[in-house]
Amino acid sequence: MSGQAKDLVLVLNSGSSSIKYQLVDPSSGAVAAAGLVERIGEADGAIEHKAGDQVVEHHGPIADHKAGLQLVFEKFAETGFDLAGAGLCAVGHRVVHGGEVFYRPTLITDEVVAAIAALSELAPLHNPANVTGIESTRELLPDVPQVAVFDTAFFHGLPDAAKTYAIDAEVAAKYGIRRYGFHGTSHEYVSGRVAEVLGRDPAEVNQIVFHLGNGASASAVRGGRPIDTTMGLTPLEGLVMGTRGGDIDPGILLHLMRSAQLDVDGVDKLLNRDSGIKGLSGVNDFRELQRLIDSGARAARLAYDVYIHRLRRYLGAYLVGLGRVDAITFTAGVGENSPQVRADALAGLEHFGIRVDPGRNTAENRAARRISPDGAEVAVLVVPTNEELAIARAAHGLVVS
């Protein structure tokens, strides 16, 4: 495996029924091993672990996160690495919501765990799972420094006008209501890579980043610092997503609560699981959506058109907000892999200096690259995100400094 053990960081992303992990060398970016634990708590749990050319799997019940991590340790051992005895540099945990409390990589203590748990009111689908993963890892690796890296951190310093909701100020202050933003680790990493690709100082670059996966968000970044982002108090606001509808008139929810007798759980399910692309078309995988469009399904076509319409609405807002835009970048699963989305999102904007080269846009290429023509006023790029490497470097930087 690449790197000495003391240089490696185990990066964990704990979901409600899953754990994604990578063992990363933060200096080189090399991934020594990676895997996914799925369906924790179910009878048909599964693990796929990859280390070099080796792939090992597990199928069967996985009782909880601790049991899942114990099985991960076994898979590491099977592929020649004693994770528990290796003397890792650190474990880096992705934590979704840091609230007003956490906006830097943070060494995990009992008090930090309690504070992350207390923020679950702001991220009920994410923070409880993050806490479970942290607690399990601390039991299994008690002597390894553990670091929390927060999805909201990059957007902590949003301008007051961008982060403030126009509701009663005392209510907002009492309940921590502001726009926090999410996918911050990705937006920070990608915006930094854009400056590298352009060969410019980040402080000189104004850019718009579209992180388009099953969850989707956009950011406007001026000189390396975000001035706006689409997600808000929770990851529900903003762009149309796989199962989340993004922006919605809150009066719709009041109407449904009165007329359809939806309770809080019903509203939560509607907004988080039954909206977005899935709510409009019945599917939330973009590849399946495209197959439905190709077959002539009108609902799928409408879902796609709504998705693109929302992208372009925020693109226009951020063009005005930034004043001058040097780069527009697409990242994450859809952003990196759908030439059609990229082309449609930017169609007809030549008078803004925004153009996409069809050949570059459709070329098979996994590297960070320009897809705008040579000499275009605004650089259009595709930059693969690497949140795991960003977390590994943040954790390493904290524990070795």
N, C-alpha and C positions, 0 to 999 in steps of 0.2 A: 504494500500500500504506500501511496505517495506521502512524503513528509515524515518527520519523526512524530511519535505519538504526542509529545508535549506541545507540538505545533498545531495539532488538529482540534477542530471544534465540531462537536455533535450538534446539529441544528434540528430542532423539533418544532413541528407545527401540529398541535393537538386539536382535532375537531371533536364534535360530540360523539362520534362513533368511529373515528379514524385517527391515525398518526402518520404524518409524512415526515421523513427524516433523511438527512444527508450527513456524511462525515466529510468535512471540508478542510482543505489546507487554505487558510485565509490569505497567505502570501501569494501563492500561485493561482488560486482559484480551482485547483484540481479537486475532483470529487473522488474520494477513496472508496466510498460505498453509498448506496442510497436505497430507499425502499418505501413501501406503503403498507400500513396495517389498516384493514378495512373491516367494517361490520362488527366492531367491538360490542360485546353484549348480546350477540346473536349466535345462533347455532351454526351458521355457515360463514364464520369468520375466515379471513384470509390474510396472508402476508406474502409479498413478493420482495425479495432482497437481492440486490445486484451489487457485486464487487468485482470490478474488472470484467473478465469474460464469464465469471461464474454467476449463475442465477439459481437461487434456492427459494422454495416456496413452503408455505404451511397452509393447510385447510382444516378447519374444525372450529369448535367453540373457543372464543376468546372472552373470558369473563369480564375483564375491565381493562383500563389503561395500563395498570401495573403488570397484569398478566401479558398484555400485548408487548410491553417493553421488555419483559423477561424473555419472551420468545424472540424479540429482535436481537437481544444479547446472544442468544443461542445461534442465531443465523450468522451473526458476526463471527462467532467462534468456529462455525462450520466452514467459513471462508477464510480462516486463518488469522483472526484478530480478536484478542481478548479485550473487549470494550471496558469491562469493569476494572481490569488491572493495567490498563494501558497508560495511565497518567495523562489523560486528556487535558488540554489547556483549559477548556470550558465547555459548558453546554449552553447554547443560545436558544431561547424560547421565543417564538413569535407570539405576541400578545396583541389582541385586536384593539382594545380600548384602554387608553391611559388616562382619560379624563383630563382635568386640569393638573393632576398630581404628577404624572410621569411624562416627560418629554425628552428624556435622554436614555441611553442604555443604562440599565439599573441592576446592580448586584442584588440577587434575590435573598431575602431574609424572611423570617416568619411574618414580620410586620408588612413587608412588601406583598407577600402572598395574600394576607388579609385585606390589604388595600385594593389589590386587583380583584379579589372576590367581591368587595363592596361596590366596585364599578360594574358589576353584572347587571344592575338595573339599566345601564346605558347600552349594554351589549349582551342581552340574555341568551342569544344563540351561540356566543363565542367565548366570552370571558370564563364562564363556568368550566367549559372544556379545557381552556388554557390552564386554569388553576389545577384541574385534575391531572393534566400532563406534567405540570411542574411538581406537584406533590409526589407523584409516582417516581419521577426521575430523581428527586432529592433523596428518596428512600433507597433507590438502587445505586446511586452514585453520591453518597454523602460527603465524600472528600473532594469532589470536583466543583469548582466555582460555577454557579448557575446565573445566567444573565437574561433579563427580560428586555426584549426589543419591541417597541410599541408601534403599531400601524398608524397611530394618530400623531406620532411625534413630529414628523416633518411639517405638519400643518399647524403646530401649536402656536406659532407666531403669525398667523394670518392677520391682516389688517383688521381693525375693529369693525369697519364697515362691511367687510366680507364675512366675518364670523358671527355677527350679531343678528339674531332674529327679532323682528319687530313685534314683540309681544310684551306684556307687562314686565318691566325691568326687575321688579322685586321677585316675581314668580320665576323668572329666568335665573336670577342669582341663587335663589333658594334651592332649585332643583338641577343646577348645573347645565342649563339649556343654552347651548351655543353650537355653532358649526365646528365640528372637530376634524372632519375629513378622514378618509381611510385609504388603504393601499399606499400609505406614505412611504414605506420602505421601498416599494417598487418605483414610485414617482421620483424619489430622491436618487436611487441608483440609476434609473434610465436617464434622467435629466443630466446627471454627471457624465454618463457615457456619451450623450449627445455632444457635449462640449469637447470630449476627447475625439470623437469622430470628425467633428468640424475643425479640430486643431485650434480651438479658441479657449480663452479663459472663461470659465463658467460665469464670472461676474459681468461678462460682456454679452451674454446670450439671453435673449428673450424667446421663450418657447412654450408650446402647448403640447402636453403629453396625454395621449389616449391609452389608458390601461383597459383593454377590452377582453375580458374573459367571461366566465359565467357571472361573476360580479364585474361591474364596469364603472369606471370613473375617469374624469378628466381633470387636469390641473393647468393653471396658467402660472408660469415660473419666470420671474424677472430677475436676472443676475444671480441665479442660483437659489433664490428664495421664493416660495409660493405666495402669490397674491390672491388666489382663489382656487376653489376645487368644488366638484359637483356634489359629493356626499356631505352629509351634515351631522346632526346629533347622532344619527345611526347610519348604517350603510344602505338605507332605503332610498335616500334622496338622490336626484340627479338623472343619470342616463337610464335608458331601458336595459334590463339585464335578463339573465336566463330565466329566473323565477321571480324577480322583483321589478316592479313597474317604474321605479324612479319617481319623478315629480308627479304629484297628484293633488288635486284640489281637496283640502281637508274636509270641505263640506260634503264630499262624497262619502266619507267615513261616517259622518254624523247622520247622513241620510240612510245609509245601510244599517246603522245601529238602531235607528228609529223604525225604518220601514221593513227591514229584513230580520230584525231582532238579533243582529250579530253581537256577540259579546266580545270581550277583549281578546280571548283566544281565537275567536273566529276572524276578527280583524287581523290579528297577527298572522294567522295561516294564509289569509287572502293576500296580504302584502308581501310576505316572505317566501311563500311556497307556490302560490297559484296565480301569480301575475306575470308581467314581463312577456318574453317570447313564448313561454309555456302557456300563459293565460290566454294569449291571442291565437296560438297555433296548435297547442296540444303537445308540443315538444320544446325542449330547452337546449338541445344540442344543435349547434349551428350547421353541422354537416347534414343532419337530418332535416333541418329547416330548408336548406338548399335543395335537397332531394324533393321535398314537398313542393317547393316553388317550381322546380323543373317539371314536375308532374302536372302543374297547372292548378295547384291548390290555392284558392283565393285568400283563405285565412292566413296561410303562410306568407303570401305576398304582402298582405297588409301588415303583418307583424314585422317583416323586414323593412317596409317603408316607414313605419312608425319609429323603428330603431334608428334608421338613418336620419330621419327628420329631427330627432332629439339630438343626435350627434352634431348636426349642422347648426342647430340652435345655439348650443354651447360654444361651438367653434366661432360663430359670429360674435357672441358675447365676449369671448376671450381675445379675439382680434381687437375689439374696441378697448377692452380693459388694459391690454398690454401696449397698445398704440403702435408699436413696431414689433413684428414677429420675424425671428430669424429661422425658426425651425418648427415643424409639426411632426410629431413622432407617434408611431403606433407600436404597442407592445402587448404582451400576454396572448392567451390562446387564440382568440379571434383576431386581434390586432396583428399578430405575427403571421397568421396562416390564411387570412382571407383577402386576397387581392381585390375581390369585388367590393368588400366593405370599404377598403381604403380608397378605391377609385370613386365609388358613389359618394362617400363622405366629402370628397374634395372636388367633385365635378362642377364645372362652370365657374371656377373662381380664378380664372387666369388674370382678370383685371386687378386682383389682389396680389399678383405675383406668385400664385400657388398653382403648380402644375405637377401632374404625375406622368412619368414616362411609362407607357404601357409595357414595353419590353422589360424594363427593370422591375416593374411592379409584379409581373407574373413569373419572373425567373426563379428557379429553385435555388434558394440560397438561405442558409440558416444563420449567417453572420450579420452583425450590425452593418447597415448599408443605406445608401441614398437610393430613393426611387423617383426622385425628381430629375428633370433633364439638367445637363451641364449648363451653368449660367443662370439657373432659375433664381429669382429674387429670394424666395423662401425655400429652404432645404426641407424636403419631405423625407423622413427616414423610417426604417423599421429597425428597432433595437430590441433584441431579446432581453427580457427582464431576468434578473437573477437575485431574487429576494434572499435565497439561502446564503449566497456569498456575502451579501450585504449584512445579514445577521451575524454570520461568522466573523466578519471583520469588525463589526461593532463590539461583539463579545470579546474577541481577542484584544482589541484596543483598550477595553476597560480593565481586563484582568492583568495585562502586562504593563500598563502605564504606571 
